[in-house]
Amino acid sequence: MKSNTDFQQIERFKEDLDRCTKCGFCMASCPVYREERTEGSVARGKIMLVRALLDGEITADEMAEQLDRCTLCLACTENCPAGTRVPSVVAAARADKVRLKGLSFPYRLVYRWLLPRRRMFGYTLRLASWFQGIFLPRTEGTIRHLSFFLSALGKGRHIPQIAPRFLRQTVPEVNKPPAGVAVKYTVGYFTGCMTDFVFPELGEKIVSFLNRNGVAVVVPRGQGCCGAPVFLGAGDFATGRRMADANVKAFKELDYIITDCATCASAMKDYVRFLADTDERKRDYAAYAGRIKDITEFLVDVLKLPPSAYRVAPEYRGKTVTWHEPCHLGRYLGVREQPRQILKSIPDIKYVEMPDAARCCGMAGTFSINFYELSKKIADKKVASIAATGAGIVVTGCPGCELQLIDGTRRHNMPQKVMHIMELFE
């Protein structure tokens, strides 16, 4: 295999590229291959395409769409006898393509100019929300990155409303426990785009829950997007690096960094893998990653709360609840038992395990926008699993998955309410 200086990022992950033995075990687990049944859709096929790219047999443009037809769900790695991290190779190939060809419009405008400017991004969403109220159907919830989702309007996507007030407008920067409650930890709350701009009521509940249980919560105003759609989805490592630097700076000197979004948590833990181009960044990113905790992981492993701490909201008491495990929560972060432990310990609800609970729902950020019809087919399998549980409520640990499940259940006229696990509680 030829070495090619044009593909510096791919060369960084050449060990994963060479580890693949083309055995085909990935075929049974890949959500895209399950629907398309083409070699280029599966992990093994993508590895072969990248090898052909390095050997000069194809161009980056010729394989670009197949690179994008990947949810980065890590199911292939989980089922690979050799442990090949194909998503790392895919992300690296995307980065080399961007370095050589640049970003296309409108992604260049949104990712490099709008998303890094948090206040401007909020103003843009404000404007979009005004048009949404006039032109778009009103459904449950709120949404991030509306401009990208507009392309799915004619395809049947159920688009929720944008929040009238963002989270940073509804909670102060420093939130202390009530009088008489001792402070156990002081944590930073990484709100992400979805909770900040879309589901602020979720963020308010998390801040209140943590305060009630002795945790002071800082919501740094300097934080921004985690960068997942930018450096992992689009391959723009340079812009992703600027976002990472801003987040690392915003969360200095806090005990932990708490997230309610599995995608945000896994992306930020991956700063060191993909974006650390200097020894200083490697050190800073590694230290930052070591303090990141999913909210359920923090409640179970750090706070070690008893079941009595989880007071179910009155409207959900007595309901049957099932759990959708986000790919980034289970396979990337290894957080699998903690949310289930919480749900099983609560006497006020009945918990039912979902068949194939860890199966990808097909959201995967911009994947579900660029390939919405394919995304729907993947989601339909998840919707069937939800129906099989007989549950009235589906909870998850990723607002992106929540959006996809809302869309899927509404398309099938199903009655289930979809929410984040923390929304179950008072």
C-alpha positions, -999 to +999 in steps of 0.1 A: +000+000+000+014+034-010+019+061+016+003+094+004+011+127+020-023+140+008-040+116+033-023+125+065-053+117+088-059+083+072-022+075+078-027+083+115-052+055+117-034+031+094-033+005+122-070+003+121-070+002+083-046-027+083-063-046+111-094-054+090-092-090+077-123-087+055-140-115+074-175-099+070-186-101+107-196-065+104-223-072+078-247-086+104-245-055+127-242-025+103-275-006+102-268+008+068-259-026+052-290-042+067-310-018+045-289-015+014-271-048+011-242-033-009-205-038-002-198-001+000-223+003+028-206-020+052-175-014+073-154-039+053-164-022+021-154+012+034-120-001+045-115-015+010-125+019-005-100+038+017-073+013+007-081+019-029-079+057-023-044+054-008-033+032-037-046+058-062-072+036-077-101+060-069-104+096-059-118+112-027-148+125-047-156+090-060-159+076-025-173+107-007-209+095-006-200+061+007-180+078+034-210+098+044-233+067+044-220+057+079-237+064+112-205+060+132-225+038+155-195+015+163-216-016+159-190-029+134-162-025+159-182-042+187-187-073+164-152-073+148-129-101+159-099-079+153-114-048+170-111-026+140-123+009+148-138+016+113-154+049+124-120+063+131-109+055+096-141+070+082-137+102+102-101+105+091-110+100+055-136+127+058-110+151+073-086+145+044-113+151+019-121+185+035-085+194+037-081+187+000-114+199-013-129+222+014-164+223+027-194+228+004-221+254+010-240+257+033-219+236+056-189+260+053-211+289+063-228+272+092-199+252+106-171+277+103-189+310+108-222+304+126-219+274+150-187+287+167-205+320+175-229+309+201-249+342+205-252+346+167-263+310+164-290+317+189-302+348+171-304+328+139-325+302+156-347+330+169-353+341+133-359+306+122-384+300+150-404+330+137-406+315+102-413+281+117-444+294+135-457+306+102-448+279+078-441+247+097-464+221+113-465+223+151-456+191+168-441+180+201-408+195+214-382+217+199-352+214+175-316+223+169-298+231+136-332+239+119-316+251+087-304+216+079-337+200+087-355+222+063-344+199+035-364+171+051-397+190+052-410+177+019-400+142+029-424+138+058-401+145+088-420+156+119-403+188+129-409+200+165-410+236+175-381+257+185-380+267+222-393+302+229-365+308+254-331+291+255-316+274+285-289+300+291-318+326+294-337+305+320-309+294+344-281+315+360-245+307+354-240+295+390-267+273+406-262+264+442-280+238+463-309+251+485-301+263+520-292+235+544-280+211+517-243+205+518-223+209+486-207+175+477-194+185+442-192+215+420-198+205+384-200+221+350-231+214+329-224+210+292-257+218+277-249+211+240-270+226+212-301+205+216-308+212+253-297+248+252-317+258+221-343+230+219-352+213+252-344+239+278-369+223+302-347+192+303-317+214+313-338+231+340-348+197+355-312+185+355-299+216+373-327+214+398-322+176+404-285+180+409-290+210+433-315+191+453-289+163+458-261+185+469-244+194+436-236+230+427-240+234+389-221+259+368-234+266+333-204+283+317-214+310+291-182+304+272-192+269+262-203+261+226-211+232+203-193+200+211-182+199+175-195+165+166-213+176+134-182+195+124-151+173+129-168+139+130-197+144+106-181+168+081-144+162+087-135+198+094-108+192+120-095+228+120-129+243+130-135+214+155-102+222+171-113+258+178-145+246+193-126+221+215-103+248+227-132+270+237-149+242+256-118+232+274-112+268+285-149+272+296-148+242+320-115+247+339-113+240+376-146+221+380-149+186+396-168+170+367-183+180+334-219+166+332-237+160+299-272+148+291-262+140+255-243+108+247-232+123+213-217+154+230-199+133+256-184+109+232-173+137+208-156+156+235-138+125+248-126+121+212-109+155+210-077+139+220-080+111+194-087+133+164-079+169+172-048+169+195-021+182+171+003+195+199+016+181+232-003+209+250-036+201+233-031+164+240-025+171+277-055+195+279-079+174+259-070+142+279-076+160+312-108+174+299-121+140+288-113+125+321-138+147+339-167+141+315-196+121+329-230+112+314-257+123+338-268+087+347-232+077+351-226+106+375-258+098+395-250+061+399-212+059+400-203+092+417-233+104+438-245+068+444-281+080+450-306+057+466-339+049+447-357+074+470-339+102+453-356+096+420-391+112+425-411+104+395-433+132+382-470+126+390-481+123+354-457+094+348-464+073+379-477+039+372-466+040+336-447+013+317-413+026+306-387+012+281-352+024+273-335+031+240-297+029+244-279+055+222-249+041+203-227+068+217-238+060+253-234+023+252-207+015+226-186+046+229-189+055+266-196+021+280-226+035+300-251+007+298-261-005+332-264+029+350-296+041+333-311+006+336-302+005+372-320+038+378-351+027+359-353-007+375-349+008+410-379+031+408-411+017+424-434+042+407-429+029+372-428-005+355-396-010+335-396-032+304-364-040+284-367-032+247-357-059+222-325-047+205-324-017+228-288-009+216-297-010+179-290+023+161-320+045+156-306+060+124-303+096+136-265+101+135-266+139+130-264+151+094-266+114+082-304+115+089-306+148+069-285+137+039-301+103+037-335+108+053-352+079+035-325+055+046-326+070+081-363+062+082-358+026+072-333+022+101-357+039+125-386+017+115-367-013+130-364+006+163-401+016+161-410-020+158-390-028+189-408+000+208-442-014+198-432-049+210-426-036+246-462-024+251-446+006+270-463+040+270-431+059+275-397+056+257-368+072+275-333+077+261-300+095+269-295+115+237-316+144+225-307+135+189-321+100+194-351+116+210-358+136+179-355+106+157-378+085+179-404+112+180-403+114+142-405+076+139-434+071+163-454+100+148-449+086+113-464+053+125-492+070+145-480+054+177-491+068+211-458+064+229-443+095+245-406+099+239-384+118+264-350+120+280-346+098+311-342+128+334-376+142+323-392+114+342-384+131+375-397+161+394 
